[in-house]
Amino acid sequence: MDTYYRPEDLHKFSSVGEHAPRLWKKFSEWYAEVFKDGALDEKTKAIVALAVAHAIQCPYCIDAYTRTCLEKGATPEEMTEAVHVASAIRGGASLVHGVQMKNVIEKISL
């Protein structure tokens, strides 16, 4: 079945810089710096990235950061728990917008 997502396309990521090499270089440098050890270690950053990837539903990121997590020593349990955290935040964010709905209901009902 044809889909927009093709796993082999992940390896073509850098090709998006072909027509803007200076910007791609800056992005690449920044991206590499972000994922270096700092206040958070590389494993923790990979787990955070995996959770965010699930929240924004990026299949390329999910593939890439699942591999990175495993390479950095994350366990399947840690990774799964992070996905549940992201899901809980995403679900909560949807629910809290119910307050906006209630405000409109109250305004219209007056």
Secondary structure, DSSP 8 states (H G I E B T S, - for coil): ---S--GGGGGGGGGGGTT-HHHHHHHHHHHHHHTSSSSS-HHHHHHHHHHHHHHHT-HHHHHHHHHHHHHTT--HHHHHHHHHHHHHHHHHHHHHTHHHHHHHHHHHH-
